[in-house]
């Protein structure tokens, strides 16, 4: 994702105009987005790792597959 200096400057201009309580909301929302992105990347890494391994688990639904991925024991390789 390319973020230009202009985009960052535009965000800064908006932020200085906001009242303090709105700044707190923006900060909390940005933290929420950052956490979601961190979790998405972690899930993506786990899925890619599972795809590389030759061990397979047969699942009868997408939900079952997601449970298998999420319940995978953590390895010491991380």
PyMOL commands that set and color helices and strands:
alter all, ss='L'
color gray80, all
select helices_A, chain A and resi 5-17+20-52+62-70
alter helices_A, ss='H'
color red, helices_A
deselect
rebuild
show_as cartoon
